Every structure is written in C-alpha cells, then in structure tokens.
Amino acid sequence: GGRGDAHHAAGKTRETPWKGIYHSNDHLAAVVDVAFAPRKFGPCLSTASHDGKIRIFRGSDDQKDINVDHPWNWERQEEFHAGRNRGTPITCHSWNHSPTDMAQSIVAGC
C-alpha cells in the first residue's frame, strides 16, 4: 500500500496519495471553504461555514512544509461571525495575499 489514505467509492477501496491532516467537528453547519494563510504567517488555515463563522487554526509544528509522514497538529486560535447578521451563512472567504501588507486580513462572502 501507499502512504495515503484509503478512498472508498462504489464498494471498492484504493490507495490515494492524499492524506488527511486535520478533522474538525468545530462548526455547527457545513464547512464550505478552507484556505491556507499566506506563508509569512506560518502554518495557518481558516474555515468558513454555513453557521456564519470563520475559524482560524494554527499548526503547532516547526516544519515549514506539510510532510505526509509528519503532519501538523492543528489548534483553533480564533473564531468570529463574518456574516451581515449572526448566523448568516458564509459561502466563501480569502486571505489577503499582498506581500507588502502585514495585516492578517480575511474577506468573506455571504
């Protein structure tokens, strides 16, 4: 077998090169978007959900690149409502990737 996770489709199991690095049950509704932060912020990713929240997770490992044999441990650092009203579903989001702007900015679509 390969180093990836097993993929199950139509009753068949096959190896895939992809490996899950984090499984979260933090959101109360479907997660519809996941985005990695710009590299300058280190191992950081965010999730957007139909529960109206964006959650930010930080990897707790020193490594600079994801390594299938040594995945990071992801810990939730922040969460906030991003919709116009509490509970407004978020449909997409993106980090500010400007190389000159040091602010950790995220925009969200509802």
C-alpha positions in Angstrom: 0.0 0.0 0.0 0.8 3.6 -0.4 1.4 6.3 2.2 -2.0 7.9 1.6 -5.5 7.3 3.0 -7.8 4.7 1.5 -10.5 6.0 -0.8 -13.9 4.2 -0.9 -16.0 4.5 -4.0 -18.7 2.2 -5.3 -17.7 -0.5 -2.9 -14.1 -0.5 -4.0 -11.1 0.6 -1.9 -8.0 2.0 -3.4 -5.0 3.9 -2.1 -4.6 7.6 -2.8 -1.6 9.9 -2.5 -3.7 12.3 -0.5 -3.7 12.2 3.3 -6.0 13.9 5.8 -4.1 16.3 8.0 -6.9 17.5 10.2 -10.5 16.5 11.0 -12.7 19.1 12.8 -16.1 19.0 14.4 -16.0 22.7 15.4 -18.6 24.1 13.1 -22.3 23.6 13.6 -23.1 23.5 9.9 -21.4 22.5 6.7 -17.8 23.8 6.1 -17.9 25.3 2.5 -14.5 26.8 2.2 -11.0 26.2 3.5 -8.0 28.5 2.9 -4.3 28.5 3.9 -3.0 31.8 5.1 -0.1 33.4 3.3 3.2 31.7 4.1 4.5 34.7 6.0 2.0 33.9 8.8 3.4 30.4 9.2 1.3 27.2 9.3 -2.2 28.7 9.5 -5.5 27.9 7.8 -9.1 29.0 8.1 -12.5 27.5 7.5 -15.8 29.2 6.5 -19.1 27.7 7.3 -22.9 28.0 6.8 -23.0 28.6 10.6 -21.8 32.1 9.8 -18.4 31.7 11.4 -14.8 31.7 10.2 -12.4 29.8 12.3 -8.6 30.1 12.2 -6.3 27.2 13.1 -2.6 27.3 13.6 -0.3 24.3 13.1 1.8 23.5 16.2 4.9 22.1 14.4 8.2 23.8 13.5 8.1 22.4 9.9 7.7 24.8 7.1 6.1 22.3 4.7 3.4 19.7 5.2 5.0 16.3 5.3 2.7 13.3 4.9 4.8 11.3 7.3 4.7 14.0 10.0 1.5 16.1 9.8 1.0 19.1 12.0 -1.3 19.3 15.0 -3.9 22.0 14.2 -5.4 24.0 17.1 -8.2 26.5 16.8 -6.9 30.0 17.6 -9.8 32.3 16.8 -13.4 32.3 15.6 -15.7 35.1 14.6 -19.0 35.8 12.9 -18.4 37.1 9.4 -21.9 37.4 8.1 -24.1 40.5 8.0 -26.1 39.1 10.9 -25.2 36.4 13.3 -25.8 33.0 11.6 -25.7 34.4 8.0 -24.2 31.5 6.0 -20.7 32.2 4.7 -20.2 30.9 1.2 -16.5 31.7 0.6 -13.5 33.6 2.1 -9.9 34.5 1.2 -6.8 35.8 3.0 -5.0 39.0 1.9 -2.0 37.7 0.0 -0.4 41.1 -0.6 3.4 40.8 0.0 3.6 44.3 1.4 0.6 44.3 3.7 1.4 42.6 7.1 -2.2 42.6 8.4 -3.8 39.3 8.7 -6.9 40.2 6.7 -9.7 37.9 5.6 -12.6 38.7 3.4 -15.8 36.7 3.4 -18.8 36.3 1.0 -22.3 35.7 2.2 
